[in-house]
């Protein structure tokens, strides 16, 4: 990824709204490009400063104004005085530390989100009553969620496909309600989590394999679909495509 490409996507990165498939490329570039890393830190600081100013208007005190006036009229040191060299080195070190911290925090969030969804999937596998509404008919399962969720979704037609809908239930992820649908392909169970797309769930990678399970994440119509199963990645990906297509008008 070039510097020009990264800076076009930098605002989305800072807002945690860039697509998961671009996240690793952006973070890799920031780790190796001081110029772009500095720009990222500058934009983040600017955003935080703007937000703070919007929350509470700052009015300088008379004492502060006096100090500033004195400072502005004080003799200036030579522009290229030697003291700036160690200061610049310290600033560069702090900058890379901040970038490394940002990358680490995103990695931890991603791992925590995946672990929480895996726990929900495993609990369903072990439960004698894995779903609250049992039906292979999408026109029965979808209406069951109406009034229980702050969003709506569509389910795909599965005729002539290898997938079979089993049912669904209400789940909570990051203190927000979502839907968990259970599908089967052969003897393999696939959990489909449907959640509102936000910065927490966006940290789940596009596709990964964790603890023997394949996890795939897709977005469509403001929703995040996360699929978890021990079946092969191709089967998981095909069902994800069917779910995405069902959301299109």
N, C-alpha and C positions, 0 to 999 in steps of 0.2 A: 504494500500500500504506500502510495506517495504522500508527501506532505500536503499537497493540494487536496487530494482525496480525503485525507484525514480531517483537515480543517473544515471541509464542507459538512462533515458528520460530527464535528466536535460538540456542538450544542446538544445534539441528540444523545451523545455519550454522557455529557455532564448531567442531563436530565434523566438518565437511565431509561431512555426510550428507543435506543438503537436496537435493531434486530439482533437476536442472539448469535446468528451466524457471522455477524460483523464484529462482535464484541472482542473476540480473541485477537483478530487482526489489528484492531485499534489499540488494544493494550500492548501487543507486541511492538507496534511502532512507537508508542509512547515510552516504552522501556529503553529504546535504542536511539531516540531522537531528542536531544536536549531542547532544541528550538520548539518543537511541537509540545513537549512536556511543559515548558515554560508558558506557552500559550494556553494550555489546558488549565494550569494553575491560575493564570491571570483571569480567565473567564469565570472560573469557579469562585474566585474571590470577588469579582465584580457582581456576580449573581447574588452571593451572600450579602454583600454590602447594599445592593439595591433592595433586597428583601427586608433587611433590617431598617432601612430608611423608610420603607413603606409602612412598617409596623409602628414605628415611633419616630416622629420628626425631631431632629436634633437641632437645638438652638444653642450656639456657643455662648459661654458665659463671658462677662466682661474681662475676667482674669485671663481666660484663654485667648481672647482677642489681643490683649496686651502682650502676652507671651509671643504670639505669632508676629505682631508688629515688630517686637524687639528682634526676633529671629530673622525677619526679612531684611532688616537694616544692619545686621551684624556683618562684619567683613567675611567674605567668602574665601574658602581655601582654593588653591589652584585646582583647575578642573581635572588634571591628570596626576594628582598627587598619588604617591605610591601606596597610600593606605587602601585604595580600592581593590587591589589585587587579592589580599586575603579575604576581604569582604565578599568579593565575587565568588571565590572558591567556597566560602561558607554558604552563600545563597544557593549555589549549584548543588551542594551536598544536601541542603534542606529540601530543595526542589525534588531531587530524585527520591528522597525519603518519603515525601508526600505522595509522589506517584506510586511508589512501591506499596505504600499503605492503602491507597485507593484500590490497586489491583488485588491486594490480599483480602481486603474487606469484601470485594465483589466475589472472590473465590469462595470465601467462607459462607456468604449468603447463598451462593449457588449450591454448595454442598449441603447446607442445612435444609434448603427447600427440597432438594431431591430426596434426602433422607426422610423427611416428613411424609412425602407422597409414597415412598416405598413402604413405610410403616402402615399407611392406610391400605395399600394394596395387599400386604401380607396379612393384615387383620381380616380383610375380606376373604382371603383364601382359607383362613383358619376358622371362619365363623360358620355356625350351623345355619344362620339366617343372614346371608351376605347382603341382601338387598331389602328395601322396604316396599317396593312395588315390583312384582314379578310378572313379566310379560315379554313375549317376543314381538309384540306389535308396537311400533314406534308411536302410533296414534293413541296408545294407552299410556306409555311411559312418559312422553313429553308433557301431556296435560297434568300429570301428577305433580310436576314441579311448579306449576303456575301458582303464584301467591306465596311460594316458599323462597324464591330467589329474586334478587333485584335486577335480573336480566332474563332474557329468553334465548332459546337456541333451537335449531332444527336438527333432526336426526336423518341420516341417509336411508334411502331405500336399499335393502340388502338382497333383494331377489337376484338370483343368478350369481351371488357372491359366496365365498366360503365362510362368511361371518354369520353369527347368530346372536341376536340381542337376548340377554337373559333378564335384565331389569335394571333398577337404579335405586339410589338412596341419596339423602342429603348429607353432606360432609362440611367440615369447617377447616379452612386453611388460612393461616395468618389472621385468625379472628374474623374471617369473612365467610359467608355461606357459599357453597358451590355444589355442583352435581357430580356424583360418581356413577358412571354407567358401567355395567359389566357385559362384555361380549365374549363369545367363545369362537375359536377357530380350531376345529378338531377337539382335542382334549385340553387345549391351552386357554387359559383365561386372560383376557385383556381388560385392565381397568382404564377407563377414559375419564379423566378429571376435567370438568368444564368450569372455568373460573373467570372472573373479570380480570382483564389484562392490566397489571400494574407493575411497579418497579420490583416488588418482591418476587412475584412469580416470573417476571421477565429474566431473572437471574438463572432460571433453569435453562441449561444448554439446549440447542436444537436437537441433538441426539447424543446419547451416551450409554455406556454399559456399566452398571453398578451392582455389586453383590450378586451377580448372576442374572440380573434383570436388564432388559433393554428399555430405555426411556427415550421417548421422542416428544418434542414440544413444538406446537404450531399455533399461529395466531390467525384469526379471521373475525371480521365484524366486531372488533373490540373485545373479543374473547380469547382466552388462552386454553388450548386443548393439550393436555399432557397425558400420554399413553404409557402404561407400564405393563410389561409382560415378560414371561420367560420364553415366549416363542421367538422365532428368528426375526431380525430387524426388518426384513422385507415385508413380512406380514403386518408388523406394527406400522410401517410407513404407508402401506396401501390403505389401511383403515384410517390413518390420519388424513390422507388425501380425500377419502370419501366424506369425512366429517367437514373438512374445509369446503369442499364443493357444495355441501348441503346448506352452508350459510350464505351462499351467493344468491342474490335476488333473481 
